[in-house]
């Protein structure tokens, strides 16, 4: 029989809480995502929400333990491009929606993500600042959700890509400066802007800039005042080059990226979130009320989008063990809610698989959704790896994800800050079953 663990779980809606004492995760193999290696037959002690010890020594007799049965232990996944409050089809968005309804819709998707193994998310636009509402609710102990780093509302030009999506709207240097400061004053952790159009609205193009250089500089100034950064919805290289000059650090999508821009991005060591899902999942789109035109447009852009990200990979990938070396930090972000089912897995995992199609090896793709993502969201040295002293955000796979990333398609165990969120591991001594 399995010995009692030091955590409690509940199906009654009460948040799982970590109890006093230490719980041991025994008989597993620890995946070192930073070095791309596996520490075999290791036991991991968790106490106070953190990883207390990693050792090959057996726990003391009577210690509370969870037997991993030779499975692989790795950090919880992190998705850095998330919209929890989005409605499908996009035309159904009600910009006057009651914030309570928005928050409840967003919370449901956040909890789906956590159950799937996504222990931290970065939201890059939520209607009614639903991300910040959920974040505060978690802090108050009212709900269970992934750790949230939120941008509040994205800032869009009048009539720009964010039009109709309940964004903050602004024009001109002073308008963008004011709008960015308002989001930061409301509790936003970063600023999100749209520097080009996209593929979601008919008649849009992502080849021209929708923001002036002065407007970009305004949001960068506001972010720097608060010790944070700006990330930009960006379709084309020409707009990205302008944003690089303005000091924008993060880029989303990069549908059409040329070699020269990719090299400049690598030289400046920026962060890039490709969101390959948005141009490679027509069946998912059809099942979520996307129009025929949107699906056709996405699939048309798909081959060029993949080629652009391959150019970014060829320009050089950042090495976390050599921070002085130029390179792009490639990140896993879904655009779609990360816990949504797709092709026998969830969107967060499918996006990481798509990154290997773009040229990342499994270790790099795994870092994109763990340790590299942790650095972006300000959790470097706190999360994103299985190391002593770090937060016990942990998931388990049956197989080695460094050999085959598709091992992430089955995650039977999720722990967040020492709390067991999900445990579908077989009970030792049986042929199956769950606890």
N, C-alpha and C positions, 0 to 999 in steps of 0.2 A: 504493500500500500504506500501511497505517497504520504510523506509527513506533512503536517500542516504548514502552510507558508505564513509569512508575516504580513500578508496583505489580505484584504477582504474585497470581494467583488459582489455586486448586487445587480439583479435584473429588475429591481423595483423602481428605478429612476434615481436612486440615491447615488451620488458620486462615489466611486471607489476611493478609499483612503489608505495611505500607508500607515501601518501600525508601528508602535515602538519596537525596537530591536532590529535584528539583522536577518535577512532572507538570503539564502544561497541558491544561485542558479548553477547546477552541477552537471557534470558529464557532457559539456558542450565544447565547441571549437570557436574561439573568439576571432572575428574578422577584423584585421587592422586595415581600415580603409585608407589611411594616409600612406602606408607603405605597400599596400597590395599584398599582404601576407596573412597567413592564418596561424594562430597560436592554438595548437591542438591540446585536447584533453585538459581544459582549463575550468576552474571553478571561480565564480564571480560572486563576491559578497556585496549586497546592496543594503545601505542603511541611511536613514535620514534623507531619502530621495536621491542619493548619490552612489556612485560606484566606490565602495570602500576598499576593495582588494581584489586583485586578479592573481590566482595562484594555481599551481598544480597539486598543492597539498590538499588533503581531504578536510572538510569541515569537522569541527568537534562533534562527538556523538551527541545526538539529541538536537543538533542545529536544525532550524527550520529551512526546508529546501524545496526547490522545484527542479525536477530531473529533466534535463533537456534531451537525454537519450541519444547523444552523438550528433545532435543538430548544430546549426551554425548561429552564433549570436553576433548581431551587428547593431549599429546605431539606428534609432528610429529615423524614418524618412522625413525629409524636409522639402516641401513644395513652395517655390518662391514666386509663382505667378498664379494667383488664385482670385477668383470672383465667387464668393459664396452667395451673394444676394441676386445674382443674375437671373433673369426670366427668359424663358424660351416660348415662342419666338421673341427676339429682341423688341419687336414692335409692341409686345404686350406690356412693356415697362410703363408703369404709372408713376410719373415723377412726383405726384402728390400722395403717394402711398403712405399709410400710417406706419411710422417707424417700428411699431411693435410687430406688425406683420413681416416687415423686412427682416428684422432681427430673428424672428422665429424660423423663417425660411433659411436664413444663413446659418443659424445654429444647427438645424437638421443636417445640412451638408457638412458642417464642421465636424459633427459627431460621426458621420459616415467616414470621413477621412481618418479620424483618430482610430476608429475600429479597424480600418484597413492598414494601419501601421504608420500613418503620417502624423508624427507627434508635434511637428511645428509647421506653420504655414505663414507665408508673407502674402497679405492681401494688397492688391494694387488698384483697387477701386471698389468701394461698396456703397450702394445706395443708403442714404441716411446714416452713413458712417457705422454700418452694422458691425464691422470688424471691431471697432473701438467699444461698442456696446457689449459684444460678446467677451472681449478681453477684460472689461471691467467686471462682468458677471462672473467670470472665472476667478478673478482676484478676490471677489467677495465670497467665493465658495458656493455659488448658487447653481452652477452648471459645470459639466465636464466637456472639454473641448481641447483641440490642439493648442499649443502655445502660439499666440498670435503676434505677429509684427505687422502693423497695419498702416496703410497710407490714408485712411479715411476716404474722402472723395478725391478722385483724380481731377486735375485742372485741365480744362479744354478751352480752346478758342470758341468764340461764338460761331455756331454752325460747323464746327470742326468734327473730328472723328467721334468725340464723346457726346455729341449732340443727341439729346433724347434719352440719355442713360443716367440721368440724375447726377451728373457731375457738377463741379463748381465751374462757372464760366467766366472767362476774363479776356481782356484784350489790352495790349500795350504793356510797357515795362511796369508802370505803377499798378495796373490792374492785376497782373500776374504776381507781383510782389505781395500785394494785399491778400489775394486769394491763397497763396502758399502759406503766408503767415497765419491766416485763419485756420487752415487745416492743422498746422503745427500747434497752434494755441488750443485746438480741440483735442490734442493728444496724439496726432499722427506721428509715426516713427520715421517716415520718409515722405517724399513728395513724388507723385506720379503725374506725368504730362503726356500729351500726344503731340509728337513733332511732325507726324505725317498722317495721311489717311490709312485705311486698311482694306480688308477684303469683305467686311461684314455688311456694307451698305452700298447699294447700287449707285454707280456713278462716281464712286470714290477712286482715288489713285494713291498709291504709296510712293510715288516717285518724286513728289515735290514737298517742300516743307510747309507746314501749317503754322509754325511759330517763327517769329523773327529772332535774330540773334540777341537783341535786347530783352525780349521776353524770356528766352532761355536763361540769360544771365540773371534775370530777376529771381527766378525760382531757385537757381543755384545759390544766389546770395541769401535768400531766406533760409534755405537748408543749412548753409554754413553757419548762419547765426545760431542755429540750434544743434550744431555738431553732427549733422546728418547729411544725406545725399539725395540726389534726384535720379529717378529712373524714367526712361522714356519709351513709350510705344513708338517704334521706329521701323519703317518699311524699307527705306532706301539708303544707299551709301552717301549720297550727297547731303541729305539731312543729318545723317550721323556725323559727318565731318564737321558740320556747323556746331552740332551739340558738343562734340569733343572740344572744340575751341572755346565753348562756353563753360566747360567744366562738368558736364553731365557724366556720371560714373557708370550708370547702368543702362542696358538696352534690352528691349523685348522684341522678339520676332525676327527682325533682320531678314525680311523676305527676299530682298534683292541687294546682295552685298558683293562689291567688287574686291579684287585682290589688294589694291592700294589702301582702301578703307580698312579692310581686315588687318593689314599689317600695322596701320596706325593704331587700331584698337589694341593690338597685341603690345605695341610699344608703350602705350599708355596704361596697360594692365587693367583694362576695364572688365566689367561683368556682363555676360551675355546670356539671356534666357531665350532659347530658340522657339519654344512652344510648338514643336513639330506636329503635335496632335491636331492643331487647327487646320492643317492642310493635308492630313493623311487618314482621316477617319470619316469617310462619307456615310457609312452605315450608322455610326453613332449620331451624326448630325441629322440624318433622316428620322431617327427615332426620337429626336428632341425638337421637332417642329421647325427645323431650318428650312428655308424656301429652296425650291429647285435651283433658283439662280445662285443662292449662296453656296450650295453644295457644288455646283458646277464651277463656280469661281474658285473655291478652295482647292478643288482637285486640279484645276488648270495651273494654279500657282505652286502646287505641291512639288513638282520636279525642280523648279527653279529655287524654291525655298530650301530644299535639301542640298542642292548644289552650293547655295550661299553658305550654309552652315559648314559644309565640307571645306570651303575656302577659309572660313574662320578657323577650323581645326588645323588646316595646313599652315596658317599664319603663326601657329604656336599656341600650345595650351599651358597655362600657368602651372608651376610646380609648387605645391604647398611647402615642400621641404627646401626649396630654393627661391625665397620670395623676391630676390633681386633679379631673377631671370625674367625677361619680358614674356608675356603670354596672356591670352584671354582666359579668364575664369569662366568656364562653361557651366551652366546651372540647369537643374531640372525644375521646370514649372509648366503647368498644364493649361492655363487659361480656363479650361473647363473645371468644374468642381473635382478635386483630386480623388475623392473616394467613390466616384461614379463607376459602375460596372462598365467594362468594355472588353470584348474579345476574350472572355474567360479570365480576366484580371480586373484591375482598376486603372483609371486614367493615369495616376501618378506612376505606376509601374510601367505602363505602356509607353509613356513619354521617355523614361529612362532607356527602354529598349530601342526606341527610335534614335536616341543619341548614339547608340552603337552603329546604327545604319549610317550616321553622319561621320563616322570615323573614330569615335572614342572607343577605347578598349573597355572591357567590363569594369576594371578598377577605376578608370576615369569617370565612367558613367555612374558608378556607385558613389564616387566622391561628389559628383554633380548634385546628387540628391541627399547628401549627408554632410560631410566635413566642409566642402567648398561652400555649400549653401549656408552652413552655420557661420562661416566667416562673413559672408555678405550681410546676414541679418544681425550681426553683432553678438553672436554666440560662440565665436571662436574661443577655444579654451574652456567652454562651458557645456557644449553639446556637440553632436556630430561625429563622435568617435566613442569607442569602448575603451576608456582609459580611467585609471584610478583618479578620483576627485571630481570627475565630470558628472553631470546629471545622468541619472539612470533612465534615459530614454532609449529603449531597447526593443528590437524585434528579433524573431527567430525564423530561420528557413530550414527546410529539410535538407537542402543541398548547398554546395559552396557557390555563392553568387559571383565570386571572382573567376570561377571557371565557366559559369553559365549564368548570365544575369537573369534568365527566365526563372531561376530559383525563387525570385521575389514574387512570382505569381501565387505561391502558397506561403502565407505568413500565419502560422497557427498561434502565435503568442505576441502580445504587445504590452509593453510596460512604459509608462510615462512618469518621470520623476519618482520612481519607486513604487508606483501604483499599478497593479495589474489591471489593464483595461480589457484584455481578451486572453483567454487561455483555453485553446482547443488541443493542447498536447495530450497524447494518449497517456492514460494512467499506467505507470510501470507494472509489469506483470500481467497485463491484459492484452488482448488483440486489438483493442481500440477503445473508444469511449472518450468522454471529455469530463473535465472537472468544472 
